């Protein structure tokens, strides 16, 4: 480009001018998924494409974050004030606004390899342009499509007098994208690499930190310091909590964990925190639910139910708020190091990160971690990891501590004993997690920004090529990721153990495969690892209710030969290394009992299970009512809450959201109950306790027939969720206002 690498400017229009002038009018633009998108840059690039039909713009990305809008008037009334409050100061993507409105110009195309679950289900254009790529192949496929411009959002700060940049929330594809484009440039091809620097972005470490010349142009200035997208958390249902409790028993102290975003991720961590902080209560829940009795042997071999004394290490493409909650709870505390010798000693119990033994030098020499006669590289290794204290010098075979001098020939016992005076107190440079990208609530970003630099370095960020697989560093990554539990979510499980996670059998994509395949493959490659797939037992409501455990399905994300552990709210199926008749039996055991008989008959008809097999009595009572009866009483003790880690929603919004969600279920699953319930509401007055909800939806003063009907609809939804309880009379002026609106 016609600029010096690392040029900092504050004019996005000038930046786009430079790119179009240099690249030309055929731009294949790639940017990271989720939070790491440079909003102002892509908005300006897209504006140019709208103005100039000759400019062909192809956008290659994933998971474009959008403010919730709502499809109906009622949804907009609920979501509008919430979005205005939670997303204040967050800019929107102009290309997505036009795409949703059907106004995308013909010279612009969007390709995504992952999207919000169900976000494009009924959008033919998005379905046709979906890229079926593993996360680790995203950069490869972007290049194959012609990628010539890459841009990302970054953090920045001065380190030792030099301005440095952090790929922060999206180191995932950033490292490889820059490397690939620079390789193309070396071949004489025209490419551009852009950074948009935002001071609100937490400055993360690990492999995320790069120098300015990694980019051609860096956009920096007050206008780029906009608020970051911070999606509110999803509520955790009791069935989700039950899945979380089941999974929590399979996590081994001193091991490794991977979890994803959403309600099920929060449910798992909520269960782990309960196990760690309220262990007597946790043990009581395990007894009452029968988990210990049913799965005691599996838990003893592969998991645990005690507190986390050694702690866990996180190895997850997505560093979500759930990991922060584990860190705060003292669970995420197992530190790993970028050193094979150190990890060998730590895993064998000869070394702990908190204490350096006096014979550490002897141990390292014995396992050939350092040379008996120290080289300069050996000395640097010992100092960098804190084995030798800071402030030492190495010259010509000697170590200097101010004026004292020590021989670096450690083949001599006397020298090894003398150098013990120079040992540090604890290991340095450890990390409690390696992640590839992050996105979360505002409090999550704030927690990262509030940390000291030393503490934030515990949270390492790297590329998916490192995080999601073992290739390129198998020995070290195997040592670091010991006793790994890779926990993923699926939509459908067949009774033979195959999983559908990303697509319906009619071909419509729900989200994308993301990194699931990589973690499944890694879970089978590591001898002490397990892959845990979480499946909600059913979907739908009433007449639309269906089992998510099925005999067969027309799509497969994870084939049956990679089956391992499958968990529903009704239990755990350990289906690895087992014959198919046993796999089928175990999976039927954790299916909803309303579908078990049909599943068993299908298996018998196909000859896949003995004709005289019967489902054991203890597994024949898998119903939602059973889960509610088991867990709901514990909510009074502060566990199994809908939002275990707080939320940006108010109490009124939480109640309203639940009521409206139930209303939506009724509209598809039990329309008779819905219609009859609404008709009944027209025969009785609106209770005073409905007033706060009416006011939140701006329905407390209905001014049209549509609003009057809508108000009755909401009252029915509230009543259906048992939210209308007049425990205390409202003030007279509010009662008068409610009575005045009854006549409308």
C-alpha positions in Angstrom: 0.0 0.0 0.0 1.0 3.6 -0.4 1.4 4.0 3.4 4.1 3.0 5.8 3.1 -0.2 7.8 1.5 0.8 11.1 0.3 4.2 9.9 -2.2 5.7 12.4 -5.0 7.9 11.1 -8.3 9.0 12.5 -10.2 9.4 9.2 -12.1 6.3 8.2 -13.1 7.8 4.9 -9.4 8.5 4.0 -8.6 4.9 5.0 -11.3 3.4 2.7 -10.2 5.8 -0.1 -6.7 4.4 0.2 -7.9 0.8 0.1 -10.1 1.3 -3.0 -7.4 3.2 -4.8 -4.9 0.4 -4.0 -6.9 -2.8 -4.2 -9.4 -1.8 -6.9 -13.1 -2.2 -7.1 -13.3 -5.9 -6.3 -13.0 -6.2 -2.6 -13.2 -9.6 -0.7 -13.3 -8.4 2.8 -13.0 -10.7 5.8 -13.4 -9.8 9.5 -13.6 -11.8 12.7 -16.8 -13.2 14.2 -18.7 -11.6 17.0 -17.2 -8.7 18.9 -14.0 -8.2 16.9 -15.7 -6.5 13.9 -14.5 -2.9 13.1 -17.9 -1.3 12.9 -17.0 2.1 11.6 -14.7 0.7 9.0 -17.1 -1.8 7.5 -19.9 0.8 7.6 -17.9 3.2 5.5 -16.8 0.4 3.2 -20.4 -0.7 2.8 -21.5 2.9 2.2 -19.1 3.2 -0.7 -20.5 0.0 -2.2 -24.0 1.3 -2.0 -23.0 4.6 -3.7 -20.9 2.9 -6.4 -22.6 -0.1 -8.2 -19.2 -0.8 -9.9 -17.6 -1.6 -6.6 -18.1 -5.3 -5.8 -18.0 -6.0 -2.1 -18.0 -9.5 -0.7 -18.1 -9.8 3.1 -16.8 -13.0 4.7 -17.4 -13.3 8.4 -19.5 -15.1 11.1 -21.8 -14.3 14.0 -22.6 -10.7 13.2 -24.0 -9.2 16.5 -27.3 -7.4 16.1 -29.4 -5.5 18.6 -32.7 -7.3 19.3 -35.6 -5.7 17.4 -38.6 -8.0 17.8 -41.0 -9.2 15.1 -44.3 -8.2 16.6 -45.6 -5.0 18.2 -45.6 -6.7 21.6 -42.0 -8.0 21.1 -40.9 -4.5 20.1 -42.5 -3.0 23.2 -40.6 -5.4 25.4 -37.2 -5.3 23.5 -37.1 -1.7 22.6 -36.5 -0.1 26.0 -34.2 -3.0 26.9 -32.1 -2.6 23.8 -31.9 1.2 24.3 -30.6 0.7 27.8 -28.3 -2.2 27.4 -26.9 -1.2 24.0 -26.6 2.5 24.6 -23.7 3.8 22.6 -23.2 0.6 20.6 -23.2 1.3 16.8 -25.0 -1.1 14.4 -23.9 -2.7 11.2 -25.5 -0.9 8.3 -25.1 -3.9 6.0 -27.1 -6.0 8.4 -29.8 -3.5 8.8 -30.2 -3.5 5.0 -29.9 -7.2 4.8 -32.7 -7.8 7.3 -34.8 -5.2 5.4 -34.2 -6.9 2.1 -32.4 -3.8 0.8 -28.9 -5.2 0.3 -27.6 -3.9 -3.1 -26.8 -6.5 -5.8 -23.1 -5.6 -5.7 -22.8 -6.8 -2.1 -22.7 -10.4 -0.9 -22.4 -11.7 2.6 -20.9 -15.2 3.4 -21.0 -16.4 7.0 -19.6 -19.7 8.5 -21.5 -19.3 11.8 -24.6 -17.4 12.9 -26.8 -16.9 15.9 -28.8 -20.1 16.4 -31.9 -19.9 14.2 -31.2 -16.4 13.1 -31.2 -17.3 9.4 -33.6 -20.3 9.5 -36.1 -18.8 7.1 -33.8 -16.6 5.1 -33.1 -18.2 1.7 -30.2 -15.8 0.8 -28.4 -16.5 4.1 -29.0 -20.2 3.7 -27.6 -20.2 0.2 -24.5 -18.2 1.2 -23.6 -20.2 4.3 -20.1 -21.5 4.4 -19.9 -25.0 5.9 -16.5 -24.5 7.4 -14.8 -25.7 10.6 -13.6 -22.8 12.7 -10.0 -23.8 12.1 -10.6 -23.7 8.3 -12.2 -20.2 8.2 -9.1 -18.4 7.1 -8.4 -21.0 4.5 -11.8 -20.6 3.0 -11.7 -16.8 3.1 -8.5 -17.0 1.0 -10.1 -19.4 -1.4 -13.0 -17.0 -1.9 -10.5 -14.3 -2.9 -9.9 -12.5 0.5 -7.7 -9.4 -0.1 -8.7 -7.1 2.8 -8.8 -8.0 6.5 -9.8 -5.7 9.4 -10.4 -6.2 13.1 -11.2 -4.4 16.3 -8.2 -4.1 18.7 -7.2 -2.8 22.1 -4.1 -0.7 22.6 -1.7 0.5 25.3 1.9 1.7 25.8 4.3 -0.9 27.0 7.9 0.1 27.8 7.5 3.3 25.9 6.1 1.7 22.8 2.5 1.6 21.6 1.4 -2.0 21.3 -1.9 -3.5 20.1 -3.9 -6.5 21.3 -6.2 -8.6 19.1 -8.0 -9.1 22.4 -11.5 -10.5 21.8 -10.6 -12.0 18.5 -7.2 -13.5 18.3 -9.0 -16.5 16.9 -8.6 -15.8 13.2 -6.5 -12.6 13.4 -3.1 -14.1 13.8 -3.5 -16.5 10.8 -5.3 -13.9 8.6 -2.4 -11.4 8.9 0.1 -14.2 8.3 -1.7 -15.4 5.2 -2.2 -11.9 3.7 1.4 -11.0 4.2 2.4 -14.2 2.5 0.2 -13.2 -0.5 1.9 -9.8 -0.5 5.3 -11.4 -0.7 4.0 -13.1 -3.8 3.2 -9.7 -5.3 -0.5 -9.7 -4.7 -2.4 -6.6 -3.4 -3.8 -6.9 0.1 -4.7 -4.6 2.9 -4.7 -5.2 6.7 -6.6 -2.8 8.9 -7.1 -2.3 12.6 -9.7 -0.2 14.4 -8.4 0.6 17.8 -10.9 1.0 20.7 -9.8 2.1 24.2 -12.8 0.2 25.7 -11.4 -3.1 24.4 -9.7 -5.1 27.2 -6.0 -5.4 26.4 -5.4 -9.2 26.5 -2.1 -11.0 26.4 -1.0 -14.5 25.4 -0.5 -14.5 21.6 -2.7 -11.5 21.2 -0.1 -8.7 21.5 1.4 -7.4 18.3 3.3 -4.4 17.1 1.8 -1.6 15.0 3.4 -2.8 11.8 1.3 -5.9 11.8 -1.3 -3.7 10.2 -1.1 -1.3 7.2 -3.4 1.3 8.7 -4.6 1.7 12.3 -7.8 3.7 12.8 -7.5 5.5 16.1 -9.4 8.4 17.7 -12.3 9.3 20.0 -14.9 8.3 17.4 -13.6 4.7 17.5 -14.0 4.4 21.3 -17.6 3.4 21.0 -19.3 1.1 23.5 -18.8 -2.7 23.0 -21.7 -5.0 22.1 -22.8 -6.8 25.4 -25.5 -9.3 24.9 -27.7 -10.0 28.0 -27.6 -13.5 29.4 -30.3 -16.1 28.6 -32.3 -17.4 31.5 -31.5 -20.9 32.8 -34.5 -23.2 33.0 -34.7 -25.9 35.7 -34.1 -28.5 33.0 -30.9 -26.7 32.0 -29.8 -26.7 35.6 -30.4 -30.4 35.8 -28.1 -30.9 32.7 -25.6 -28.7 34.4 -25.6 -30.7 37.6 -25.2 -33.9 35.6 -22.2 -32.5 33.7 -20.7 -31.1 36.9 -20.1 -34.6 38.2 -17.9 -35.5 35.2 -15.3 -32.7 35.7 -12.2 -34.0 37.4 -10.3 -31.7 39.9 -7.0 -30.8 38.4 -8.3 -31.2 34.9 -9.3 -29.1 31.9 -12.7 -27.7 30.8 -14.2 -26.3 27.7 -17.7 -24.8 27.7 -19.7 -22.6 25.4 -21.9 -19.5 25.7 -25.6 -19.5 26.7 -27.9 -21.0 29.3 -26.3 -24.5 29.3 -22.8 -23.0 29.8 -24.1 -21.0 32.8 -25.9 -24.1 34.1 -22.7 -26.1 34.1 -20.7 -23.5 35.9 -23.5 -22.8 38.3 -23.4 -26.5 39.2 -19.6 -26.5 39.6 -19.7 -23.4 41.9 -22.4 -25.2 44.0 -20.1 -28.2 44.1 -17.2 -26.0 45.2 -18.9 -23.5 47.6 -21.9 -25.4 48.9 -20.7 -29.0 48.8 -23.0 -30.4 51.5 -26.0 -29.0 49.6 -24.6 -30.3 46.3 -24.2 -33.8 47.8 -27.8 -33.6 49.0 -29.0 -32.8 45.4 -26.9 -35.7 44.0 -28.6 -38.1 46.5 -32.1 -36.8 45.9 -31.8 -36.9 42.1 -30.2 -40.4 42.2 -27.1 -39.3 40.3 -24.7 -40.9 42.7 -26.6 -44.2 42.6 -27.0 -44.4 38.9 -23.6 -43.1 37.8 -21.3 -43.6 40.8 -18.8 -45.8 38.9 -18.5 -43.4 36.0 -18.1 -40.4 38.3 -15.4 -42.2 40.4 -13.4 -43.0 37.3 -13.8 -39.9 35.2 -15.2 -37.1 37.4 -15.7 -36.1 41.0 -18.0 -34.4 43.4 -15.6 -32.8 45.8 -14.4 -29.3 46.1 -11.7 -28.1 43.7 -8.4 -28.1 45.5 -6.2 -28.3 42.5 -8.6 -26.3 40.3 -9.3 -26.4 36.6 -7.6 -25.0 33.5 -9.7 -23.6 30.7 -9.1 -24.5 27.1 -11.9 -23.1 25.1 -12.3 -21.3 21.8 -14.8 -19.1 23.6 -13.7 -17.3 26.8 -17.1 -16.6 28.2 -18.3 -15.0 31.4 -18.9 -18.5 32.8 -15.1 -18.8 33.0 -14.9 -15.5 34.9 -17.4 -16.8 37.4 -15.2 -20.0 37.9 -12.2 -17.8 38.4 -13.9 -15.7 41.0 -15.1 -18.9 42.7 -11.5 -20.2 42.9 -12.2 -23.1 40.5 -10.4 -21.8 37.4 -6.9 -21.7 39.1 -4.8 -24.5 37.6 -1.9 -22.7 35.9 -0.2 -24.1 32.9 3.1 -23.0 31.3 4.5 -22.9 27.8 7.2 -25.4 28.7 7.3 -29.2 28.2 9.8 -29.8 31.0 7.8 -27.8 33.5 4.5 -29.4 32.6 6.1 -32.8 33.0 7.3 -32.0 36.5 4.0 -30.4 37.4 1.9 -33.3 36.1 4.1 -35.8 38.0 3.6 -33.8 41.2 7.3 -33.0 41.5 6.6 -29.2 41.1 3.8 -26.8 41.9 3.5 -23.3 40.4 3.2 -21.9 43.9 6.5 -23.3 45.2 9.9 -23.9 43.6 11.7 -26.9 45.3 15.3 -26.6 46.2 16.3 -29.4 43.9 14.5 -28.0 40.8 17.8 -27.5 38.9 18.7 -31.2 39.5 15.2 -32.3 38.3 15.4 -30.2 35.1 18.9 -31.6 34.3 17.7 -35.1 34.9 14.8 -34.8 32.4 17.0 -32.8 30.0 15.0 -29.6 30.4 18.3 -27.7 30.7 21.9 -28.5 29.9 24.2 -29.4 32.8 26.4 -26.5 31.6 23.9 -23.7 31.3 23.6 -21.9 27.9 22.3 -18.4 27.6 19.0 -19.8 26.4 18.9 -22.1 29.5 19.5 -19.0 31.7 16.8 -17.1 30.0 14.4 -20.0 30.4 15.1 -20.2 34.1 14.6 -16.5 34.7 11.6 -16.1 32.4 9.7 -18.8 34.4 10.8 -17.5 37.7 12.9 -20.5 38.6 15.8 -18.1 39.1 15.0 -14.8 40.7 14.7 -11.6 38.6 17.6 -9.1 38.2 20.4 -11.7 37.5 22.9 -11.4 34.7 24.6 -14.1 32.5 28.1 -13.6 31.1 30.7 -16.0 29.8 29.5 -19.0 31.7 28.8 -17.2 35.0 25.6 -15.9 36.7 26.0 -12.5 38.4 23.8 -11.4 41.4 24.9 -7.8 41.8 28.6 -8.4 42.8 28.3 -12.1 43.6 29.4 -14.6 40.9 28.1 -18.2 40.4 29.4 -20.8 38.0 26.9 -21.9 35.3 28.6 -25.4 35.1 26.0 -27.3 37.0 27.5 -30.7 36.2 29.4 -30.0 39.4 27.3 -30.7 42.6 29.0 -27.8 44.5 27.8 -25.3 41.9 24.3 -26.8 41.9 24.1 -26.3 45.7 25.4 -22.8 45.5 22.9 -21.7 42.9 20.0 -22.6 45.2 20.6 -19.2 46.7 19.3 -17.7 43.5 16.0 -19.6 43.2 12.7 -17.7 42.9 9.7 -18.3 45.1 7.1 -19.3 42.5 6.7 -19.9 38.8 6.0 -17.0 36.5 4.1 -16.7 33.2 1.4 -19.2 33.9 -2.2 -19.1 32.5 -5.5 -20.4 33.8 -7.1 -20.3 30.4 -6.4 -20.2 26.7 -9.2 -18.8 24.6 -9.6 -17.7 21.0 -12.4 -15.1 21.3 -14.8 -13.6 23.8 -18.1 -11.8 24.0 -20.2 -11.2 27.1 -22.2 -8.8 29.3 -20.9 -5.4 30.2 -19.8 -6.6 33.6 -17.5 -9.2 32.0 -15.6 -6.5 30.0 -15.5 -4.3 33.1 -14.0 -7.1 35.2 -11.2 -7.6 32.6 -10.5 -3.9 32.4 -10.4 -3.6 36.2 -7.7 -6.3 36.6 -4.1 -5.5 37.1 -1.9 -6.3 34.1 -0.3 -9.2 36.0 -3.7 -10.7 36.7 -5.0 -10.2 33.2 -2.0 -12.1 31.9 -3.5 -15.2 33.4 -6.1 -15.1 30.7 -4.3 -16.0 27.5 -5.7 -15.4 24.0 -4.5 -17.3 20.9 -5.6 -18.4 17.4 -8.1 -21.3 16.8 -5.3 -23.2 15.0 -3.7 -23.5 18.5 -6.7 -23.5 20.8 -9.0 -25.9 19.0 -6.6 -28.7 18.1 -3.3 -30.4 19.1 -1.5 -30.1 15.7 1.8 -28.3 15.8 2.5 -28.7 19.5 1.0 -32.1 20.4 3.3 -32.9 23.4 3.0 -29.6 25.2 -0.8 -29.3 24.5 -1.3 -32.8 25.7 0.5 -32.1 28.9 -1.4 -28.9 29.4 -4.9 -30.3 28.6 -4.8 -33.2 31.0 -8.1 -34.8 32.0 -9.9 -32.6 29.5 -13.7 -32.4 29.4 -14.9 -30.9 26.1 -18.5 -29.9 26.7 -20.6 -29.1 23.6 -24.2 -28.7 22.7 -26.2 -30.6 20.2 -29.8 -30.4 19.0 -30.6 -34.0 18.1 -29.1 -37.3 19.2 -29.9 -40.6 17.5 -30.2 -43.7 19.7 -27.0 -44.9 18.0 -25.1 -41.9 19.3 -24.8 -39.6 16.3 -25.3 -35.9 17.0 -26.9 -33.1 14.8 -25.8 -29.7 16.1 -25.8 -27.3 13.2 -28.4 -28.2 10.6 -31.9 -29.6 10.2 -32.4 -32.7 8.1 -34.0 -30.6 5.3 -30.7 -28.8 4.8 -31.5 -25.5 6.6 -28.5 -24.4 8.7 -29.3 -23.4 12.3 -25.9 -21.9 13.2 -22.8 -23.6 11.9 -20.4 -26.3 13.0 -17.9 -23.8 14.5 -15.2 -25.6 16.5 -17.3 -28.6 17.6 -15.7 -31.1 15.3 -12.2 -30.1 16.4 -13.0 -30.5 20.1 -14.7 -33.9 19.5 -11.6 -35.1 17.6 -9.3 -33.7 20.3 -11.4 -35.4 22.9 -10.8 -38.8 21.3 -7.1 -38.1 20.6 -6.3 -37.4 24.3 -6.3 -40.6 26.3 -7.6 -39.0 29.5 -10.2 -36.8 27.8 -13.9 -37.1 27.4 -16.3 -35.4 25.0 -19.6 -34.5 26.6 -22.5 -33.6 24.3 -25.5 -31.9 26.0 -29.0 -32.5 24.4 -32.2 -31.1 25.8 -34.6 -34.1 25.8 -37.5 -32.4 24.0 -38.4 -29.4 21.9 -41.7 -27.7 21.3 -44.8 -27.6 23.5 -48.2 -29.4 23.5 -49.1 -30.7 20.1 -45.7 -29.7 18.7 -43.7 -31.5 21.4 -41.0 -33.7 19.9 -38.2 -35.8 21.3 -34.6 -34.7 20.7 -33.6 -38.3 21.2 -34.7 -40.0 17.9 -34.2 -43.3 16.2 -32.7 -41.7 13.0 -32.1 -38.3 11.6 -31.3 -36.9 8.2 -28.3 -34.9 9.2 -25.2 -35.6 11.3 -22.6 -33.2 12.7 -20.8 -35.8 14.9 -21.0 -39.4 13.6 -21.8 -42.3 15.8 -18.2 -43.6 15.7 -17.2 -40.5 17.6 -19.9 -40.9 20.3 -18.7 -40.5 23.9 -20.9 -39.1 26.7 -24.3 -37.7 26.0 -26.2 -35.8 28.8 -29.8 -34.7 29.0 -31.7 -33.4 32.0 -32.7 -37.0 32.8 -29.2 -38.4 33.1 -25.9 -39.4 31.6 -25.3 -41.9 28.8 -21.7 -43.2 28.6 -21.8 -44.7 25.1 -18.1 -44.8 24.2 -16.6 -48.2 23.5 -19.9 -50.0 23.8 -22.0 -52.2 21.5 -25.0 -50.7 19.8 -27.6 -52.5 21.8 -26.1 -51.0 25.0 -25.8 -47.6 23.4 -29.5 -47.7 22.5 -30.5 -48.8 25.9 -28.5 -46.0 27.6 -29.8 -43.3 25.4 -33.4 -44.4 25.8 -32.8 -44.3 29.6 -32.2 -40.5 29.4 -35.0 -39.7 26.9 -38.3 -38.1 27.9 -40.6 -41.0 29.1 -43.3 -39.8 26.7 -41.2 -41.0 23.8 -39.3 -44.0 25.3 -41.8 -46.7 24.2 -41.8 -45.5 20.6 -38.0 -45.4 20.5 -37.7 -48.9 22.0 -40.2 -50.3 19.5 -38.3 -48.7 16.6 -35.0 -50.3 17.8 -36.6 -53.7 18.2 -38.2 -53.5 14.8 -34.8 -52.8 13.2 -33.3 -55.6 15.1 -30.9 -53.3 17.0 -31.9 -54.4 20.5 -33.0 -57.8 21.9 -36.8 -58.3 21.4 -37.3 -59.1 25.2 -35.4 -56.0 26.4 -37.4 -53.7 28.8 -36.6 -50.2 30.0 -35.6 -50.5 33.7 -38.3 -49.1 36.1 -36.1 -46.4 37.5 -35.8 -44.7 34.1 -39.5 -44.8 33.2 -40.4 -41.5 35.0 -38.5 -38.9 33.0 -40.9 -36.0 33.0 -40.6 -32.2 33.4 -42.7 -32.4 36.5 -40.2 -34.7 38.1 -37.4 -32.2 37.4 -39.4 -29.3 38.8 -40.3 -31.3 42.0 -36.6 -32.1 42.5 -35.0 -28.7 41.9 -37.6 -26.0 42.6 -37.6 -26.4 46.4 -33.9 -25.5 46.4 -34.4 -22.1 44.8 -35.2 -20.8 48.3 -31.6 -21.6 49.2 -30.3 -19.4 46.3 -29.5 -22.1 43.8 -31.0 -23.1 40.5 -31.9 -19.4 39.8 -32.9 -18.3 36.2 -30.0 -15.9 36.2 -27.3 -17.5 38.5 -24.7 -14.8 37.6 -27.0 -11.7 37.5 -28.4 -10.0 34.5 -29.0 -6.6 32.9 -32.7 -7.2 33.0 -34.9 -5.8 35.8 -37.1 -8.0 37.9 -40.1 -6.8 35.9 -38.4 -7.7 32.6 -37.4 -11.1 33.8 -41.0 -11.9 34.7 -42.3 -10.4 31.5 -39.8 -12.2 29.4 -40.7 -15.6 30.9 -44.4 -14.9 30.5 -44.1 -13.8 26.9 -41.9 -16.9 26.1 -44.6 -19.2 27.5 -47.1 -17.3 25.5 -45.1 -18.0 22.3 -45.0 -21.7 23.2 -48.8 -21.8 23.6 -49.3 -20.1 20.2 -47.7 -23.1 18.5 -48.4 -26.0 20.9 -51.8 -25.3 22.5 -53.8 -22.7 20.6 -57.0 -23.8 22.3 -55.7 -23.0 25.7 -54.4 -19.7 24.4 -57.7 -18.6 22.7 -59.9 -19.7 25.5 -57.7 -18.1 28.1 -57.7 -14.7 26.3 -61.5 -14.9 25.9 -61.8 -15.5 29.6 -59.7 -12.4 30.3 -62.2 -10.2 28.5 -64.8 -11.2 31.1 -62.8 -10.0 34.1 -61.0 -6.8 35.1 -57.3 -6.3 34.8 -55.8 -7.0 38.3 -53.9 -4.2 39.9 -50.8 -6.4 40.2 -50.5 -6.3 36.4 -49.9 -2.5 36.4 -46.0 -2.6 36.5 -46.0 -4.9 33.6 -48.5 -2.9 31.6 -46.5 0.3 32.3 -43.3 -1.4 31.2 -45.0 -2.3 27.9 -46.7 1.1 27.6 -50.0 -0.5 27.7 -51.3 1.0 31.0 -53.2 3.6 28.9 -54.6 1.6 26.0 -55.7 4.0 23.2 -56.8 1.5 20.5 -58.6 -1.8 20.0 -55.3 -3.4 19.1 -53.7 -2.2 22.4 -56.7 -3.4 24.4 -56.4 -6.8 22.9 -52.7 -6.8 23.5 -53.2 -5.9 27.1 -55.5 -8.8 27.7 -53.0 -11.1 26.0 -50.3 -10.0 28.4 -52.5 -10.4 31.4 -53.3 -13.9 30.3 -49.6 -14.6 29.9 -48.9 -13.2 33.4 -51.7 -15.2 34.9 -50.5 -18.4 33.1 -47.1 -17.9 34.7 -48.6 -17.3 38.1 -47.3 -13.8 38.3 -50.5 -12.0 39.3 -50.6 -12.1 43.1 -51.9 -9.1 45.0 -50.1 -9.6 48.2 -50.1 -5.8 49.0 -52.6 -3.2 47.8 -51.2 -0.6 45.4 -51.3 3.1 46.3 -54.7 4.6 45.7 -53.6 6.9 42.8 -52.3 3.8 40.9 -55.4 1.9 41.6 -57.5 4.8 40.3 -55.3 4.8 37.2 -55.8 1.1 36.6 -59.6 1.4 37.2 -59.8 4.2 34.7 -58.1 2.1 32.1 -60.4 -0.9 32.7 -63.0 0.8 30.6 -60.8 1.2 27.6 
